[in-house]
């Protein structure tokens, strides 16, 4: 799972354990001003297909999706094992357009991010 925290106007996502290896990143930091939205949930059909994306990371179909994925108009970072534990964060003016992360508690994570955005 990913660990999410807010510090000094930054949304910081830290990959835990072996996921650092699978996703090829240990941490992603985004300025809160650049977080465009957050939602809970993901369908596997929303993941980039093998033929329509270039990826740097790991993809075990139906099990784990991690790393950086490049498509025609976007760049997304994934660290998700179970779709029901996924949080999707839309980003603007940063390296990534979207972050899709697996967390222990989706509701708490979405609330944390929404609260941090509301405090701005």
N, C-alpha and C positions, 0 to 999 in steps of 0.2 A: 504494500500500500504506500501511497504517497502521504507525506506529512505537510500540512498547510498551516502557515502562520502569517501574521501581518506585523511588520516592524518598520518604523520610520518611513511611512508612506509606500512601502514595498510589499507586494504579495509574493511570498517565498514558498515555493514548492520543493520539497526535498524527497528524493527517491530513497527508499529503504532497502537494505540488504542487497540481494542479487539483482534487484531491479536496476541498480546503478549500472551494472554490466549490460543487462539486456537492452536498456534504453539508451545507453552510451552517454548518459548525463547523470550527475549526482544532484544538481540543483538548478532550478529556473527561477529567476527573479524578474518581476514585472512591476513597474510603477503603477500605483492605484489609479492615477489619471488615465492610464491606457487600458484599463479593464472596461470593456464595453458592455459586458453582461455575463451572467452566470446562470446555469440551469442544472437540474438534476436529471440523470438518465441518458441512455444512449442505446441505440439499436445497432446490432452488428452490421446491418445494411448501410449505416451511416459511415462506416469505416472506408477508407480509400481502398479500391480494388487493386489487385496485384498488377494489372495491366495499365491502369490509368494513373499510376503514381511512381515516383522514385523514392526510395526509402533508405535511411541509414538507421538501422535498428533491427528489431526482432519481430517476427510475426509467426505465431503458431495458431493457425486457423481455429476459431472457436475457443481458444484458451488464453492467449496473451497477445497484446499488441503494444509495442513500445518503440520509442525512438522518434526521429524526425521524418516526416513524410511531406514530399513536395508534390503538388499538383499544379495544373495549369496556372491558376490564379492565386494559389494560397500555399502556406507553409504551416504545418500543424505538428505539435508535439503530443505524443501519446505515451501514457503509462497506465494501462488498464488491463485487468485480468477478467473481471466480471462486470458485465454491462449494468447490472443493478446497483453496483457500487461506483458508477461513473459520475463525475461532475465535469461539465463542459463549460469552459471559460472562454468567452470571445474577447479578443485583444485587438487594439489598434495602435499604430505607430511603434511597433516593436518587431523583434525578429520573427515572432510567430503571429499567425492570425487566430489560431485556436489552440487551447490546451485541453486535452482530455485526460483526466487523471482518475485513478481508482483510489478511494478513501474508505476508511472504516465506517464513518457516519456521514452520509451524503447531506442529510438535513442540517446537521451542525456545521458542516463545511460551507454549504450555500449560505446559511445564516451569518456565519463569520464574515464571509466576503461581502454580502449585502450590507451588513452593519458597517463594515469598514468603508464601503462606498457611500453609505448614507451619512457617515460622519464627516465627509469631505465638504 
